[in-house]
Amino acid sequence: MIQSHEFVEDVEVRGHIIDSLILPKILDVITSSGSQFLIRDMNVGQRRQDPSRVLIEVQAGSPSHLEKVLDAISDHGAIRTSQTDCQRVVADVSGAFPEGFYCSTNQRTEVRCEGRWIPVDDQEMDCGIVIDPEAGTARCLPMVSVDQGQQVVVGHAGVRVFPVDRPKEAGSFEFMNSEVSTEKPKGVAIRTIAQKLFDVRQQGGESLFVGGPAIVHTGSNELLCRLIRDGFVHRLFAGNALATHDIEQAIFGTSLGVQLHDGQIVEAGHEHHLRAINRIRRAGGIRQAVKQEVLERGIMFECVNNDVDYLLAGSIRDDGPLPDVLTDMTVAQDEMRKQVRDVDFCLMVATTLHSIAVGNLLPAATPVVCVDINPSTVIKLKDRGSFQTIGLVTDVAPFMSQLWHDLERLENNGGSFDG
C-alpha cells in the first residue's frame, strides 16, 4: 500500500551544507521517518568559501507526522519558509519547564519574537530557552534555574539553528576530526594541539584545561605545572582527586602511596592522601596553605601563584574532601557555566566524568580536544552532542611530554614548526 503524503511544508537550508554533510543528514531524517521530500530549488556554492542554499518540500501523511519531521530537521538548520513567531508558555512552577518545551542544542540559535529574529545568549545543550519580553532578549536556562512566571519557548516553530560550518582553511584540526581511533598519527595531532594552545595565548585568549588524577599518577604533574607557569593554561577544572594527589605528591613525594621517582610503595603510604587533605583543611584551604607555606609546589600551588582560576567539583566517593571542592552539584554546574563563557579552547586530559560535564556546557563553536587512553570517553562525548570534540587515544605521560616538547619548539621558532 502506497502511503499518502498530502501534508507538506517548505523549509530552507543555507550555509556550507554539502561539504559539512548537513544536507544529507536532513534528507536522511526525512526519508528514515517514512516521509518524502522534493528539492524545489538548489543553488550550490562554486568555491570553497561560498555558501549553498536549498529549498526543500517536506511531505508527510499527517499533520502530526509532518510536525515531528520538521522539529527533527530544524536542529540541523532547516528553517520553515512560512515564518511564525516562537510559541511561549509561562512557567507555572519554579524548577521545571512547561510540557513540550524546546530543548536546546549547543549550536548558535535564534528565536523569532514579534517578527524579529533575536539571538539566544548563553548557548548550551539540554536547556530551555527563556524570553525576556521587556528587554527583547532570549537565553538558554537549565531546568533547575527557571522561575515561575518566566516565558519559556515551546515547540520548534519560530526557532532556527545555525550548524557549525567546516573551517574555511583546511588544516590539522580537520584531519583530526574523524572517527576515534588508536591508530591516528599521534605526532601530527599533538603538534596541532600545541599550535592551538600557543595561538590562543598569543592572541590573548583563554584556554581551559580539564584534568584527571592520572596526570599525577603517571608523573606528568610537573609538565602541567610548566604549562601553567608559561601561560598556556588560564583555567583549570578538576575534581577532588587531581588536587588531592597533586598535594600528596608535593608534600610526601607519593601518589596513592607510590613514590613517583622510583615506583616504590611506601609503608603506610595509603594514608598520605588523607594526611595531605587534613593539612590543607587545617590551613583553611589551598590558597591559605600556599600563603602559610604548607604547600610549596605542584599544580595547585602554580595555579595560586600564577592567578589561574581553578574549579574543583566533587563526587560521592571523595575523601575529605578538600575545603575548596564544591560538593553541591548544581552550584558546581552554575560556576562552571560562568567560567566557560569566554573560553577559546578546551583541552580535556584523562577524566571521563569531568570531560562529559564540561562538554555539556560548551557551545559548539568552542574547539575541544579530549585525550584519554580509553576511546569510550571521546565516544560518549560525541554521543551526548559534543560533536565538535576531537579525540586522541593515548596515554597521559607521553602525550604531556610531547605536548611540552612541541610548545618549546614553537617558543624557540617564533610560533612555527618550520623554523
C-alpha positions as CSV (number, residue, x, y, z in Angstrom):
1,M,0.0,0.0,0.0
2,I,1.4,3.4,-1.0
3,Q,1.3,5.9,1.8
4,S,-0.2,9.3,1.1
5,H,2.0,12.3,1.7
6,E,-0.6,15.1,1.2
7,F,0.6,17.3,4.1
8,V,3.6,19.5,3.0
9,E,5.8,22.3,4.3
10,D,8.7,24.1,2.6
11,V,12.0,24.5,4.5
12,E,15.2,26.3,3.6
13,V,18.7,25.3,4.4
14,R,21.7,27.7,4.0
15,G,25.4,27.6,4.5
16,H,28.2,25.0,3.8
17,I,25.6,22.3,3.8
18,I,27.1,19.9,1.3
19,D,30.8,19.6,2.4
20,S,29.7,19.6,6.0
21,L,27.2,16.8,5.2
22,I,24.3,18.8,6.7
23,L,22.1,18.4,3.6
24,P,22.5,14.6,3.5
25,K,21.6,14.4,7.2
26,I,18.4,16.4,6.7
27,L,17.3,14.2,3.7
28,D,18.1,11.1,5.7
29,V,16.0,12.2,8.6
30,I,13.1,12.9,6.3
31,T,13.2,9.6,4.5
32,S,14.0,7.4,7.5
33,S,10.9,8.8,9.2
34,G,8.7,7.5,6.4
35,S,8.2,10.9,4.8
36,Q,9.3,12.2,1.4
37,F,11.0,15.3,0.1
38,L,11.1,17.3,-3.1
39,I,14.0,19.7,-3.8
40,R,12.3,22.7,-5.3
41,D,15.3,24.9,-5.7
42,M,19.1,24.5,-5.2
43,N,22.0,26.8,-5.5
44,V,25.4,25.2,-4.8
45,G,28.4,27.4,-3.9
46,Q,31.0,27.1,-6.6
47,R,34.0,27.9,-4.4
48,R,35.1,26.5,-1.1
49,Q,34.1,29.6,0.8
50,D,30.7,30.1,-1.0
51,P,27.6,29.0,0.9
52,S,24.8,26.9,-0.7
53,R,21.1,27.2,-0.5
54,V,18.4,24.5,-0.9
55,L,14.6,24.8,-0.8
56,I,13.0,21.5,0.2
57,E,9.4,20.5,0.2
58,V,8.8,18.1,3.1
59,Q,5.8,15.7,2.5
60,A,4.1,13.6,5.3
61,G,1.0,11.6,5.8
62,S,-0.5,13.6,8.7
63,P,-0.1,17.0,10.3
64,S,1.4,15.4,13.5
65,H,3.9,13.4,11.5
66,L,4.9,16.4,9.4
67,E,5.4,18.4,12.6
68,K,7.6,15.7,14.1
69,V,9.8,15.7,11.0
70,L,10.0,19.5,10.9
71,D,11.1,19.5,14.5
72,A,13.8,16.9,13.9
73,I,15.3,18.6,10.9
74,S,15.2,22.1,12.5
75,D,18.1,21.1,14.8
76,H,20.2,20.7,11.6
77,G,19.3,24.2,10.4
78,A,16.3,23.6,8.3
79,I,14.0,26.7,8.6
80,R,10.4,26.8,7.7
81,T,9.7,29.4,4.9
82,S,6.3,30.2,6.4
83,Q,7.6,32.4,9.2
84,T,5.8,32.4,12.6
85,D,6.9,33.7,16.0
86,C,8.1,31.2,18.6
87,Q,5.4,29.9,20.9
88,R,5.8,30.9,24.6
89,V,4.3,29.4,27.7
90,V,4.6,31.0,31.2
91,A,6.3,28.6,33.6
92,D,3.7,27.6,36.2
93,V,6.2,26.2,38.7
94,S,9.8,27.0,39.6
95,G,12.5,24.4,38.7
96,A,10.5,22.8,35.9
97,F,9.6,23.8,32.3
98,P,6.2,23.7,30.8
99,E,5.4,20.4,28.9
100,G,6.6,20.5,25.3
101,F,9.4,23.0,26.0
102,Y,12.1,23.5,23.3
103,C,15.2,21.5,24.2
104,S,18.3,23.5,23.2
105,T,21.4,22.3,21.3
106,N,24.9,23.6,21.7
107,Q,24.7,25.3,18.3
108,R,24.1,29.0,17.7
109,T,20.3,29.6,17.8
110,E,17.8,32.4,17.2
111,V,14.2,32.8,18.1
112,R,11.5,34.9,16.3
113,C,9.6,37.3,18.5
114,E,7.2,39.8,17.2
115,G,8.5,39.4,13.7
116,R,12.2,39.9,14.7
117,W,14.9,37.2,15.0
118,I,16.9,37.6,18.2
119,P,20.0,35.6,19.2
120,V,19.9,33.2,22.1
121,D,22.5,34.0,24.7
122,D,24.4,31.6,26.9
123,Q,24.1,28.8,24.3
124,E,24.2,25.4,25.9
125,M,22.7,21.9,25.1
126,D,19.9,20.3,27.1
127,C,18.4,23.6,28.4
128,G,15.3,25.5,27.7
129,I,15.0,29.0,26.1
130,V,13.6,31.8,28.2
131,I,12.3,35.1,26.7
132,D,12.5,38.4,28.4
133,P,9.8,40.4,26.5
134,E,10.7,43.8,28.1
135,A,14.4,43.5,27.2
136,G,13.8,41.7,23.9
137,T,16.3,39.1,24.8
138,A,16.5,35.3,24.9
139,R,18.8,32.9,26.7
140,C,19.4,29.3,27.5
141,L,18.5,28.3,31.0
142,P,18.9,25.0,32.8
143,M,15.8,23.4,34.1
144,V,16.6,23.8,37.8
145,S,17.1,27.6,37.4
146,V,13.7,28.5,35.8
147,D,11.4,30.7,37.9
148,Q,7.7,30.7,38.0
149,G,6.4,33.4,35.6
150,Q,9.2,33.3,33.1
151,Q,8.3,32.9,29.5
152,V,9.6,29.6,28.0
153,V,9.8,28.7,24.4
154,V,7.6,25.7,23.5
155,G,7.9,23.6,20.3
156,H,10.2,24.3,17.3
157,A,8.2,26.8,15.4
158,G,10.0,30.2,15.3
159,V,13.3,28.7,16.3
160,R,16.3,28.4,13.9
161,V,19.6,26.7,14.4
162,F,22.9,27.5,12.7
163,P,25.0,24.4,12.4
164,V,28.8,25.0,12.7
165,D,30.4,25.1,9.3
166,R,33.6,23.4,8.4
167,P,36.6,25.8,8.8
168,K,37.3,27.7,5.7
169,E,41.0,26.8,5.7
170,A,41.9,23.1,5.8
171,G,44.4,22.1,8.4
172,S,45.4,19.6,11.0
173,F,42.3,20.0,13.1
174,E,40.2,19.0,10.0
175,F,42.4,15.9,9.7
176,M,42.0,15.1,13.4
177,N,38.2,15.5,13.3
178,S,37.5,11.9,12.1
179,E,36.4,8.7,13.8
180,V,38.0,8.0,17.2
181,S,40.9,5.6,16.6
182,T,44.0,4.4,18.4
183,E,45.8,4.4,15.0
184,K,45.8,8.1,14.3
185,P,49.3,9.6,13.9
186,K,49.9,10.9,17.4
187,G,52.8,13.3,16.4
188,V,50.6,15.3,14.0
189,A,47.7,15.5,16.4
190,I,49.9,16.7,19.3
191,R,51.6,19.3,17.2
192,T,48.1,20.6,16.3
193,I,47.1,20.9,19.9
194,A,50.3,22.7,20.8
195,Q,49.8,25.1,17.9
196,K,46.3,25.9,19.2
197,L,47.4,26.5,22.8
198,F,50.3,28.7,21.5
199,D,48.0,30.7,19.2
200,V,45.3,31.2,21.9
201,R,48.0,32.6,24.3
202,Q,49.5,34.8,21.7
203,Q,46.1,36.2,20.8
204,G,45.2,37.0,24.4
205,G,42.5,34.3,24.5
206,E,41.7,31.7,27.3
207,S,42.4,28.0,27.3
208,L,40.6,25.7,29.7
209,F,42.4,22.6,31.0
210,V,40.1,19.8,32.3
211,G,42.3,17.2,34.1
212,G,42.1,13.9,36.0
213,P,44.3,12.3,38.7
214,A,46.1,10.2,36.2
215,I,48.2,13.3,35.4
216,V,49.7,13.0,38.8
217,H,49.7,9.1,39.0
218,T,51.8,9.0,35.8
219,G,54.3,11.6,36.9
220,S,53.1,14.2,34.5
221,N,52.2,16.9,37.0
222,E,55.4,18.8,36.5
223,L,54.6,19.1,32.8
224,L,51.2,20.6,33.7
225,C,52.9,23.0,36.1
226,R,55.1,24.2,33.2
227,L,52.0,24.8,31.1
228,I,50.5,26.9,33.9
229,R,53.7,28.8,34.6
230,D,54.2,29.7,30.9
231,G,50.7,31.0,30.4
232,F,49.2,28.2,28.3
233,V,46.5,27.3,30.9
234,H,44.2,30.1,32.0
235,R,41.5,28.0,33.8
236,L,41.6,24.5,35.5
237,F,38.6,22.3,36.0
238,A,39.1,19.1,38.0
239,G,37.8,17.0,40.9
240,N,38.9,16.4,44.4
241,A,41.2,13.6,43.2
242,L,43.6,15.6,41.0
243,A,44.1,18.3,43.6
244,T,44.4,15.8,46.5
245,H,47.0,13.6,44.8
246,D,48.9,16.6,43.5
247,I,49.1,18.0,47.1
248,E,50.0,14.5,48.3
249,Q,52.9,14.4,45.8
250,A,54.0,17.9,46.8
251,I,54.1,17.1,50.5
252,F,55.1,13.4,50.6
253,G,56.5,12.7,47.1
254,T,53.9,10.0,46.5
255,S,50.7,9.5,44.6
256,L,48.4,6.8,46.1
257,G,51.3,5.9,48.4
258,V,53.7,5.2,45.4
259,Q,56.9,7.1,45.1
260,L,56.8,8.7,41.7
261,H,60.6,8.8,41.2
262,D,61.2,5.1,41.6
263,G,57.7,3.4,41.7
264,Q,58.3,2.0,45.2
265,I,55.3,1.6,47.6
266,V,55.9,3.4,50.8
267,E,54.9,1.8,54.1
268,A,51.6,3.4,55.3
269,G,51.7,5.3,52.0
270,H,47.9,4.7,51.6
271,E,47.4,7.3,54.4
272,H,49.3,10.0,52.6
273,H,46.4,11.4,50.6
274,L,44.3,11.7,53.8
275,R,47.1,13.4,55.7
276,A,47.6,15.8,52.8
277,I,43.8,16.6,52.8
278,N,44.0,17.1,56.6
279,R,46.9,19.6,56.3
280,I,45.0,21.7,53.8
281,R,41.9,21.6,55.9
282,R,43.8,22.7,58.9
283,A,45.3,25.6,56.9
284,G,41.7,26.6,55.8
285,G,42.1,25.9,52.1
286,I,44.5,25.6,49.2
287,R,45.2,29.3,48.9
288,Q,45.7,29.7,52.6
289,A,48.1,26.7,52.5
290,V,50.2,28.4,49.9
291,K,50.3,31.6,51.8
292,Q,51.3,29.7,55.0
293,E,54.0,27.8,53.0
294,V,52.3,24.5,53.9
295,L,52.1,23.9,50.1
296,E,55.2,25.0,48.2
297,R,55.0,23.2,44.8
298,G,52.7,21.3,42.5
299,I,49.7,22.0,40.2
300,M,47.5,23.7,42.7
301,F,50.5,25.8,44.0
302,E,51.2,27.0,40.5
303,C,47.5,27.9,40.0
304,V,47.5,30.1,43.1
305,N,51.0,31.5,42.3
306,N,50.1,32.4,38.7
307,D,46.5,33.6,39.2
308,V,45.0,30.7,37.3
309,D,41.4,30.2,38.3
310,Y,40.5,26.6,39.3
311,L,37.2,24.9,40.0
312,L,37.1,21.6,41.8
313,A,33.8,19.8,41.6
314,G,33.2,16.8,44.0
315,S,31.7,13.4,43.8
316,I,30.1,11.0,46.2
317,R,33.3,9.0,46.7
318,D,35.6,11.9,47.6
319,D,37.8,11.5,50.7
320,G,37.9,14.6,52.8
321,P,37.1,16.5,50.6
322,L,39.5,19.4,50.3
323,P,37.8,22.6,51.5
324,D,38.0,24.2,48.0
325,V,35.8,21.4,46.5
326,L,32.3,22.3,45.6
327,T,30.1,19.5,46.9
328,D,26.8,20.8,45.6
329,M,26.3,19.6,42.0
330,T,24.1,22.4,40.9
331,V,26.3,25.0,42.4
332,A,29.3,23.5,40.7
333,Q,27.5,23.4,37.3
334,D,26.5,27.1,37.7
335,E,30.1,28.1,38.5
336,M,31.3,26.1,35.5
337,R,28.8,27.8,33.2
338,K,30.1,31.2,34.3
339,Q,33.7,30.3,33.6
340,V,33.3,28.6,30.2
341,R,31.6,31.5,28.5
342,D,34.8,33.2,27.3
343,V,36.9,30.1,26.7
344,D,38.6,29.9,23.3
345,F,39.9,26.4,23.5
346,C,39.4,23.4,25.8
347,L,41.8,20.6,26.4
348,M,40.5,17.6,28.4
349,V,43.0,15.0,29.7
350,A,42.3,11.7,31.4
351,T,38.9,12.4,33.0
352,T,35.7,10.9,31.8
353,L,33.1,12.4,34.1
354,H,34.6,16.0,34.1
355,S,35.1,15.8,30.3
356,I,31.4,14.9,29.7
357,A,30.3,17.5,32.2
358,V,32.2,20.3,30.6
359,G,31.3,19.2,27.1
360,N,27.7,19.5,28.0
361,L,28.2,23.2,28.9
362,L,30.3,24.3,25.9
363,P,28.8,25.8,22.8
364,A,29.6,24.0,19.5
365,A,31.8,26.9,18.3
366,T,34.4,26.2,21.1
367,P,37.1,23.8,19.8
368,V,37.5,20.8,22.2
369,V,40.2,18.2,22.3
370,C,39.8,15.1,24.5
371,V,42.8,13.0,25.3
372,D,42.3,9.7,27.0
373,I,43.6,6.1,27.0
374,N,40.0,4.9,26.8
375,P,38.3,5.6,23.4
376,S,34.9,5.4,25.0
377,T,35.4,8.7,26.8
378,V,35.5,10.6,23.4
379,I,32.7,8.4,22.0
380,K,30.5,9.3,25.0
381,L,31.2,13.0,24.5
382,K,30.2,12.8,20.8
383,D,27.1,10.7,21.5
384,R,25.8,13.2,24.0
385,G,26.0,16.0,21.4
386,S,29.5,17.5,21.8
387,F,30.2,16.7,18.2
388,Q,32.9,19.4,17.9
389,T,35.1,17.2,20.2
390,I,38.3,15.9,18.6
391,G,39.6,12.7,20.2
392,L,43.1,11.5,20.7
393,V,43.5,8.0,22.2
394,T,46.8,7.8,24.0
395,D,48.4,7.5,27.5
396,V,48.8,10.7,29.6
397,A,52.6,10.7,30.1
398,P,53.8,10.5,26.5
399,F,51.1,13.0,25.5
400,M,52.1,15.6,28.1
401,S,55.8,15.1,27.3
402,Q,55.4,15.5,23.6
403,L,53.0,18.5,24.0
404,W,55.6,20.3,26.1
405,H,58.3,19.5,23.7
406,D,56.3,20.9,20.8
407,L,55.4,24.0,22.7
408,E,59.1,24.6,23.4
409,R,59.8,24.3,19.6
410,L,57.1,26.9,18.9
411,E,58.6,29.2,21.6
412,N,62.0,28.9,20.1
413,N,60.9,29.2,16.5
414,G,58.6,32.2,16.8
415,G,55.3,30.3,16.8
416,S,56.1,28.0,13.9
417,F,57.3,24.4,13.5
418,D,59.1,25.3,10.3
419,G,61.9,27.3,11.8
